[in-house]
Amino acid sequence: MDVPLAHLDRPFDYAVPDAMAEDVRAGCRVRVRFSGQLVDGVVLELADSTTHTGKLAPLAKLVSGEPVLTPEVARLARSVADRYAGAMTDVLRLALPPRRAAAEKREAPPRPAAPAAPDPAGFARYPTGPALLGAVAGGLPARAVWTALPGEDWPARLAELCQAALSGGRGALVVVPDGRDLDRLEAAAKARLPAGSYVVLRADAAPDTRYRRFLDAARGSAQVVLGTRAASFAPVADLGLVAIWDDGDDLHAEPRAPYPHARDVLVHRAHLAGCAAVVAATARTAEAALLIESGWAHELVAERVVLRAVAPRVQALGEDSELARDPAARTARLPSLAYRVAREALAAGAPVLVQVPRSGYAPGLSCERCRAPARCRHCAGPLGIAAPAGPGGQRVAACRWCARPAAAFDCPHCHATRLRASVVGASRTAEELGRAFPGAAVSVSGRASGVLATVPPGPALVVATPGAEPVAEGGYGAALLLDSWALLGRADLRAAEETMRRWVNAAALVRPASAGGQVVVAADAGHPVVQALVRWDPATVAARELEDRRELGFPPVTRIASLTATPAALADFLEAARLPASADLLGPVPEPRRPADGPDPVHRERYLVRVPRAEGVALARALAEVQGVRSARKVAEHVRVQLDPHEM
């Protein structure tokens, strides 16, 4: 039932009236009377008997006889809710799209004939690639962590895996981070899979379209589902393969309760369904490294000689030859090495990619004298400068939270009145590059200015934020990775891993070194992550991250729950919690202020509860139990519980 109360997170028995007996089926939507109100519900099972001792209330209304919740997805939803200390109702909100009656009246198209097995030539560069295709076609539960080569046509490879599953009479489910990746995957599927054998579930689709495609999958007419994170729960008939691309992307982390991660959902689904699973990316996460280390999955990688033939040449700052040529190379934002590489690529008629960690113009300002961060007088939000509107537009410092302009600045520390840019965004970088390369066209790809899908061949400069890099026809001639300090210096558990992922994803769009492709990373050549990028070795970064987290007791080796609320609510919560004996309580620490808090925010704190990975189920059960008790007591304040948060 759609009742958002933790203590009611269980099935309820109802009687099926005779008038509905022929139409009610497991998985269909109904309305029931609960506590004097009509609420939505889904039929989990039809049984001849009940353990309820009293009289059963009848179903109030049959909303639709369409079975939208399959037994497999119902089992998965219950398991995910238990794993993340959440309610099954919340998981079903993620799994089931809103109903559209017109879509249900449409006849299901016939299931297309199974295609032939795919040509293994696409996976031939990976020693065990053809064997993986054969295992998927044979319905075997093969599990792989695939590290794609630079320049790999990964949408085509994933479509071939889906084709292999279809050739064996099984279904497939592929999840990608965003709409641009989904467009590329859809194009690859269109070229390789039979028409009508696949559907695309995307968040920006019209509700009628999304529900119609969902029904095609639920009815079994389409056996392949391609989508973003919500598609992790899609009903796929005879599931034989689940796959995820770029599992380190934070878009795979669900921002709504119970906050599951698409990778973990798919890995868990593969375990429950006994099907094949592929965790694919150009880089590698610590979670993927743990899957390999535990033996649950095998790595799918190319040999070094193949990698060297397709990878671009990667150079970093700090090499003796470069310091002799440019003594300021360590501190310059665009050192002579980067300038020279970009000029050579432009002269050869190739586009140049410039990756900048921040969007906007000058998203961070500080005092010119003492370098203290500049804050808004009204809400204490950070000051920044947006891109000027038009060629003659003014650049005015304003609060990034409340948008109030800071006409006059007075530093509270040294009383200086002038500001400086502490962080330079993509728009200002494009402006600087336009002056440095006056003959080249400059374009910006990012959230603020719009994300470009592709760029045409020819000399041009493309400034992009991480994840918004457009694909260049024929590849980029060079890539400049600027402002490395903003990535490597982040106070985050995944700083090194995420930096490697962003750099590798951008560098993979560059031509091979044999075709003149070069990558310049504006970072100290002695940094371990920079060294791994120069060697193109993301597996080593992931393995080192996993070992470091094992020593420090951080996920994925352990499981951590984040508890956020006011101090009084947290004290009450922890007093009632029956945590495992091995639980380690960390905190409290103040919760960072958010833009929505306003000038007078409520003081919130955060605790972290850490247990060994083997005790993760016990921790989730204990936290869910406390939530249920507090819900039954009708406690006013909610405690936000998040297990294995993507960011800490």
Disulfide bonds with the S-S distance in Angstrom:
none
